[in-house]
Amino acid sequence: MHDEPLLNVSNLTVDLLTAKSAIRPVDGVSYTVRQGECLAIVGESGSGKTVMNFAPLGLMPTGVTTSLSGSVRFGGRELIGLPEQEVRKIRGKSIGFIFQDPMSALNPVRRIGRQIAEMAELHLDMTPRAAEARALELVKLVGISDPAARLRQYPHELSGGLRQRIVIATALAGEPKLLIADEPTTALDVTVQAQILRLLKDLQRRLNMAMVLITHDMGVVAGAADNIVVMYAARAAERGPVDKVLVKPRHPYTRGLINAIPKREDPIGSQFRGLPGIPPTLGAPFKGCAFAPRCDFSVPTCTASRPPLVPSADGSVFVACPVVNEGRAAA
Amino acid sequence: MTHRPVLKVENLQTRFKSVQRGKFVHAVDDVSIELYPGEIVGLVGESGCGKSTLGRTIVGLEKATSGRVLLDGVDLSTLSGGALRDSRRALQYVFQDPYSSLNDRQTVGEALDEALQIDGIRSRTDRDRRTKELLDQVGLADVVKDRHTRELSGGQRQRVAIARSLAVNPRVLICDEPVSALDLSIRAQVMNLFLRLQKDLGVACLFIAHDLELVRQAASRVYVMYLGKIVEHGPSQELYDHPSHPYSQMLLASVPEADPIAERQRKVPLMVGEVPSPTNPPSGCRFRTRCPMVVDDCKQQVPPAFKLSPGHDAACVFAKDLHRGKRSALLEAEVAATRVAALAS
């Protein structure tokens, strides 16, 4: 199967059951990521963007019963229903992770070199000595100066930007085919953010990896991603190539989000553009379009049934909005 | 501006004892700023530059090592007892995280009522009337007052936190990253609230943030801070159009653009090196260890603030050239970045 994308998610639904409540943070989402490609997943807190990526890999808090339906195929293999031991072999090896906060992703009482080497030992069956050599290579790869000295340091001795580089090196230690980066630059300053993004992009190209970039920052999307999925209240509102979606957003929510970004031309002291209302809280599945209460274009059909994500007039962009798809709003 | 500043900070210095014995963390070093009634002023800089410490020192959450904070011309350090409490009420702080700045067990009404009692309003009916007024000012419906703060969304909680600081009729609000914990679609609503409060109530606002575009649109003037010092200050439009300190130039050039085509063509200035430790800041200009334009003079003495245009000054020996020649430092920065990249590979 040469044509199958590296990651093929179709109709993924995640239900979470806690002692108190049942919620559906992900509701029928589909997307694909090919080798060497970067997909951005954008959405607000509670839109399901993180759960969608972590639940199929068993990365959920304890005390929550997770039930998955749909299909997540990675390298031709179905992940849903895979026993934990098998998932463990993939997690951290073929799929690497980068989390938002580099300090909590690293063990504060172990030297950096050991933490990276550990991954190589575990996933590539390396001897400790070979793994240490690999750690040195990786630290060089992520552009850290004086690599040998850094390996002997502890995470608290490094700045936020350096720590995030170490986290990236750790994620790369298992030679992943897919890198999932959850808000990798949100905790960093703009000056450092630019460097880390450039590094990620460069590594992705050089190692021909696929990358899923979870973020809420359109600037990050614009610089790094090929395709984008815009999530709203557990569902995909719009999906397509970044060049098209960011330049000419179709779904009213995507339009609102992009319109809300302050621009250099906005006069000082002028009103900020935003979206009216508040995002829905997670709960039971919603009958119609979850964005309808905040939408300027909503019509009665919006609340009657769930709008499907279908190709728009431009075949490469998929939009879940009946109004846009029927051409009633100027798309 | 012929009127007097409502808040004046003079040569303020805040130091903390370092874990290294006998050393100090120079968090805020010789900072002077002014705030006029009814204006929003931005304070930008990277994490660890001392911008929050400056805000906290102004309201008295940290103790200044030296320097003065004047409210309406009165030095706060000379006050005590009731007079100090009165001045504290005039200076209010809005925290970044509305999830930890409110008591989960209180209803919105209770949270506001508490502040009003502190303000000395004895009569219950007066307090109720004022609660209603405050909720209205921050754009919340009256029914919200019976709900617990934990039931509210982030944006609503931040509105309650703002209403609470307004309860005591402050003259100055110190807002420390007030919208960065909020979702993108909600940010604009809260920002517009600040704009309205400034117009309607004439509250002066020191807006501490790292989001440069947000600050540009909201603030009439901006201070740029690096490693405990103000490196540049000026009217927003002027400063964003003609950044005249190498650090400001880099900071502004680092902001990504949401347009994919523009973003791919954008030249990213790669900052050289790391932010030095505030325990052991560099001599002379603090930015010199990372500056692409550094010369010997920078090591010898702290560069004075050069006046560039009315109200715009920058503390760099090249400020006047940068003000005229705009992006010269950046181009050199790109050269430096290529050099660094060449070294790494």
Boltz contact constraints between the chains, C-beta under 6 A:
constraints:
  - contact:
      token1: [A, 44]
      token2: [B, 183]
      max_distance: 6.0
  - contact:
      token1: [A, 45]
      token2: [B, 183]
      max_distance: 6.0
  - contact:
      token1: [A, 143]
      token2: [B, 344]
      max_distance: 6.0
  - contact:
      token1: [A, 159]
      token2: [B, 274]
      max_distance: 6.0
  - contact:
      token1: [A, 189]
      token2: [B, 46]
      max_distance: 6.0
  - contact:
      token1: [A, 189]
      token2: [B, 47]
      max_distance: 6.0
  - contact:
      token1: [A, 190]
      token2: [B, 254]
      max_distance: 6.0
  - contact:
      token1: [A, 190]
      token2: [B, 255]
      max_distance: 6.0
  - contact:
      token1: [A, 191]
      token2: [B, 254]
      max_distance: 6.0
  - contact:
      token1: [A, 191]
      token2: [B, 271]
      max_distance: 6.0
  - contact:
      token1: [A, 194]
      token2: [B, 254]
      max_distance: 6.0
  - contact:
      token1: [A, 194]
      token2: [B, 268]
      max_distance: 6.0
  - contact:
      token1: [A, 195]
      token2: [B, 270]
      max_distance: 6.0
  - contact:
      token1: [A, 216]
      token2: [B, 184]
      max_distance: 6.0
  - contact:
      token1: [A, 218]
      token2: [B, 258]
      max_distance: 6.0
  - contact:
      token1: [A, 219]
      token2: [B, 256]
      max_distance: 6.0
  - contact:
      token1: [A, 219]
      token2: [B, 257]
      max_distance: 6.0
  - contact:
      token1: [A, 219]
      token2: [B, 258]
      max_distance: 6.0
  - contact:
      token1: [A, 222]
      token2: [B, 258]
      max_distance: 6.0
  - contact:
      token1: [A, 222]
      token2: [B, 260]
      max_distance: 6.0
  - contact:
      token1: [A, 222]
      token2: [B, 263]
      max_distance: 6.0
  - contact:
      token1: [A, 223]
      token2: [B, 256]
      max_distance: 6.0
  - contact:
      token1: [A, 223]
      token2: [B, 263]
      max_distance: 6.0
  - contact:
      token1: [A, 242]
      token2: [B, 260]
      max_distance: 6.0
  - contact:
      token1: [A, 243]
      token2: [B, 260]
      max_distance: 6.0
  - contact:
      token1: [A, 246]
      token2: [B, 260]
      max_distance: 6.0
  - contact:
      token1: [A, 260]
      token2: [B, 188]
      max_distance: 6.0
  - contact:
      token1: [A, 261]
      token2: [B, 258]
      max_distance: 6.0
  - contact:
      token1: [A, 262]
      token2: [B, 213]
      max_distance: 6.0
  - contact:
      token1: [A, 262]
      token2: [B, 214]
      max_distance: 6.0
  - contact:
      token1: [A, 262]
      token2: [B, 217]
      max_distance: 6.0
  - contact:
      token1: [A, 266]
      token2: [B, 217]
      max_distance: 6.0
  - contact:
      token1: [A, 268]
      token2: [B, 236]
      max_distance: 6.0
  - contact:
      token1: [A, 268]
      token2: [B, 237]
      max_distance: 6.0
  - contact:
      token1: [A, 271]
      token2: [B, 192]
      max_distance: 6.0
  - contact:
      token1: [A, 272]
      token2: [B, 188]
      max_distance: 6.0
  - contact:
      token1: [A, 272]
      token2: [B, 191]
      max_distance: 6.0
  - contact:
      token1: [A, 272]
      token2: [B, 192]
      max_distance: 6.0
  - contact:
      token1: [A, 273]
      token2: [B, 188]
      max_distance: 6.0
  - contact:
      token1: [A, 274]
      token2: [B, 185]
      max_distance: 6.0
  - contact:
      token1: [A, 274]
      token2: [B, 188]
      max_distance: 6.0
  - contact:
      token1: [A, 274]
      token2: [B, 189]
      max_distance: 6.0
  - contact:
      token1: [A, 275]
      token2: [B, 185]
      max_distance: 6.0
  - contact:
      token1: [A, 278]
      token2: [B, 153]
      max_distance: 6.0
